[in-house]
Amino acid sequence: MPKTKHILVIRLSAMGDVAMTVPVLRAFSIQNPEVKITVVSRPFFKPFFDTIPNVSFFGVDLKKKHKGFLGLLRLFSDLKKLEITHIADLHNVLRSKVVRNLFALSGKKVAATDKGRADKKALTRTENKIFEPTKSMFERHVQTFNKLGFQVDLSNPKFPEKAVLSNFILSKIGDISGMKLIGIAPFAQYESKVYPLDLMQNVIDELAKNPTQKILLFGGGKEEIQKLNQLQNNHQNVIVVAGKLTFEEELQLISNLDVMLSMDSGNAHIAAMLGVNVITLWGATHPYAGFKPFNQPMENCLVSDRAKYPLLPTSVYGNKIVPGYEDVMRSILVEEIVYKVQSKLVN
């Protein structure tokens, strides 16, 4: 009997990056049911993978046990016991390279995602800019599996069923029977990706006028929760979810949304991996860099005005600021956002 094929998938980084692996792994597991997968990532992200068949999760301990080079040797030793046959390094940084090379030295087949840095640099540079779409991260991950000899087709995606909301979750958000649920995640890692809060307030006030719509505000941390409480603005049908639910419960709630309005951030990718309509707002970054949420049409990406700000996009991740480009997101109109959100609720 041939040995069971068992792929080790490595993706440690930020929430959005890990969420972007989920649609690929879900498609893979449905289309290759005889292949086992073990995902190595931070323990916090385990709930992302709970509903995917044939996928196990290995939580890496980067603070203690698996810290530094000796820690990576320990990690390799721990993972070797799982009888891995192939390694898909979807992260491709120094840490993951060490682990995959140790597997390569022990005779295993390895492949790593090409992040397309040259294409992204050409898209975001200020001179000789090449303004055209680069390959999406989803396609890049599929190519990694292709290199290992596996096929994955993302053209007809399947999504998990909406979660049944517990009485505890319902006690936090109130009655939702007959209501349209709008999620709003107004924050991102970098300021250049955050829609100005005075304008976001206008968006929320406008959407809250419809009593058949319930608006749920997502975020995390003390500072963000304070800002969300202000954005709530005493509207009966606007609820601050942040800080009230566990991560698993937030995922269950997001799966029930009719639409999510988000920045170019992790929440956009979480909603997309659950099959929710996602409207994204883009400032210094742009969907052409390959981070457009999964299975979302380009028309759902509202981008800042390039006629007014021709150097856009100026950054792949939003961490670079170009003088004079601090207010690019003010070129995305409140009316445009409200109209786009409402258009997803008509059915």
N, C-alpha and C positions, 0 to 999 in steps of 0.2 A: 504493500500500500504506500503511495507517495505521501510524504509528509504534508500536513495541512499548511497552506500558505498563511503566513502571519506577518502583517505589515505593521511596523512601528512608525507612527506619525508624530513628528516633533513640531510643536508650535507653542512657544512659551509666552509670547509678548503681550501687548495691550489687548483689552477686551474686544475691540472692533476687529482686530486682526484674527483673533481666535474665532470669533463669531463667523468670519468669512470662510472658515474651513468647513463649517457645519453643512451647508448645502452640497458641497463637493463630497463629503463623507457620507451624507445621507444617500445621494445618488449612487455612489460607489457601492454601498452596502446592499442596496436594492438590486443593483445590476450584477454584483459579484457575491451572491449569498454564501458561497463556499469559502470565502476568504475572511480570516479574522483580522481585526484591527485593534491595536492598542494606541490610544492617544496619550502622549506625554505633555502635560501642561501644568499650570498653577492650579492647586486644588480648588480655588474659588470658581473655576470655570467648568467644573465637573457637570453641573446641571445642563449645560448646553448639549451634552452628548447622551444624556440618560434615555432619550426616546429612539436612539438609532440602533437598529438590530446589528448584532455581531461586533459591536464596538465596546471595548473595555476602556477604563480610564486609569492612568497612573499619575498620581499627584507628585510633582517634583518639589523637593524641599531646598530651595535655593538659599535660604538663610542659614541653615545648619548642615544637615547631612550631605547635601549635594552642592555645597558652596565651594568655589575655587576649583583648581585643577584636580586636587585629590577627591573633592566631592563629585566631579564628573567621572572619575575612575570608579567611584562607588556607584554612581548612577548606571554606568555601563554594566557593572557587575550585577546590579539588581535587575536590569532589563534583560541581560543575557539568559537569566533563568526562565524567561517567558517563551523560549524557543522561537525567537524572531527569525523570519526568513528574508524579509525585505525592509529597507528603511527609506521612508519618504520624509526628507527634511524640508518642511514647509516654512521654516524660519530662516535658515541659511545665515546665521551669525556665528561668531567665534565659538560660543558655547555649544551650539548644535553641531557645528563642524567637527569638534573634538569627538563628540559621541558617535557621529556617523562614520568618522574615519576609523575609530576603534572597531566598529562593526565591519567596515570594509576590510580591515587587516585580518579579521577573523573569517573572511571569505563570504560575507553576506553581500547581496546586491543593494547598492545605495543610489539615491538620486536626490537632488536638491532643487528647490524652486529658484528659477532665475527671476530676480525682482525687476529686471528691465531698467536699471538705474540710468543708463545712457539715454533711453527714450524719455524718461521722466525729466531728466536734466534739460533735454532739448525743449520740452514742453514748458518748463518753468523759468528758463533763463530770460533775461531782459533783452539781450541782443540775439539776432538770428533765431528767434523763437520758431519752433515748428509746432503750430497749433493744430494738432490732429490727435484723435483718440489713440492711447497706448492700449496694449493688451490688458484685459481685466485680470485681477488677482485670481479670480475663479478659473479663468482659462490657463493661467500660469500654473496653478495647482494641478489642474487636469493633466497638463504636459508632464509634470513630475511623475504622476502615476503611469502615464504613457511610457516614460523612460524605463520604468520598472517592468513594463510588459503588460499593463492592465488598461482596459478601456473604460472611460466614464463619459456618459452623455448627459449634458445638463439641459437639453432642449425641452424636456417635458417634466419639470420638477414636481416632486411630491412633497407635501408639507404635513406636519403632524396635525392631528385633530385639535380644535380649540380646547383648552383645559376647562374642566368643570370647576368653577370658582367656589371655594370653601365659604362657609358662613363667616369665618373670620375675615377673609378678604372683603366679602360683601358688607361686613359691619364697618369696614374702613372707608368704603367708597359710596355706600348708600344704595338706594334702589336704582337699578339699571334697566328694569323691564320696559321694553318698547323704546329704549333710548339708543341713540348713536353714540359710540364711545370714541372720543378723540384723545389720543395721547400727545403730549407736547414735552419734548426734552430740549430745553433752551440753552444748554451748556455744552462746551467742548473743551478739550485739553488746552487749546490755545485760543487766546482772545481774538485772533484774526479770523476765527471760524464761528464766532458767536454773534448772532443777530442782535443789534442794539436793544437793550431791555425796554427802553421807552417805546420802541416800535412793536416789540413783542407784546407789551402791555396792550397796545391798540388791537393787535391780532386777537388776543384772548378776550378783550372786552367785546369785540365784534362777534366772535363765535359764541360767546356766552349769552348773547341776546336771544338765541333760539333755545327755549326751555326743553326741547326734545333731544338736545345734545348735552352730553356730559363730558367735561374736559378734565383729563387726569394729567397732573404735572409731575414729571420724573426728574430725578437728579440725585445727588448724594453729598454728604458732608454738611457741616453746620452752616457754612457760609452760603452754599447753594440753597439750602432749605429756607434760610432767612429771606433770600431773594424770591424764592417760589411763593412764600407766604405773602409777600407784597404783590406779586403778580396775580395771586388769587383774588385780591381786591374785593373781598366780601361777596363775590358771586356765589349763589347757592349751588350752582351746577359746575363749579370749578373746585376740584379736590387736589390737595397736595398729597401725593402718594409717597414721596421721598421720606425715608426714615421710619415708615410705618409697617413695611413688609420685609420679609426675608428676600434674598435674591431669587430663590425658587418661586416664591409667591409673585414677585414682580414679573417673572417670565410667564407665569400662568395668566396674569392679568393682561400682559402685552399681547398674548396669543388671542385674546378676545376683542382687541381694538378693531374698529372699522378703518381707522387711519392713524398713522403716527407722523407728526411733524417734528423733524429733528434737524440738527446741524449735520455737518459731515463728521459723524461721531459714532461711538460704539452703539448707542441706542438705535440708530438707523439700521445697523447691520443685524442687531438682535431682532428687531421687528421684521426685517426682510427674511431672515432665516426661518421665521415662524409663519411666513406667507401673508403678512399684513401689508396693505398699501402703505408706502412710505413716501412722504414729501420731504425732500432735503433742501436746505439752504446752504449756498456755497459762497464764501468770501474770498480769501487769498488762494484757496484751493479750488480744484475743478474736477468734475467727474471724469474728464478725459485722462486723468492720471491713473485710472484703473481701480478706483475705490467706490464706484457707483454701487449702491446697495443691490443685492442679488435680485434678478428677475424684475427690476423696476424699469419702466420706460424712461427714456431721456426727458420726456416732458414733465416728469415728476421732480426733476432736479432744477430748482430755481437758482440761477447763477447771477452774480453781480454783473453790472453793465460793462461789457468790454469796449463799447464805443467810447464810453467816458473814461474807462481805465484800461487802455490797450495793452498794458504789460501783464494783465491777468492771464493765467494764474501765475502767481509769484512764488508759490511754494507747493511742495508735494504734501507735506504734513501740516502746514499752517504755522510752522515755527520761525519763518523768515518774514520780517516786516520791511516793506519798501516805503521810504518817506513819501508822504502824500497819498498813501493808499490805506490809511487807517480806517476810513469811513466807507469803504467800497460797498459794504452790505446795506448801507442806507439807499443804495440804488435798486434794491429789491423792494417793491412797493407792498405796503400792508394789504391793499385791495387785491393784489395779485395772489398773495399767500392765502387770504381768506377764500377767494374764488376757487383756488386750486384744491384746498381742503374740502370745501362744500361739494365740489364736483365729484369727489370720491364717495360721497354719502348718498348720492342719488341712485336709489335702486329699490 
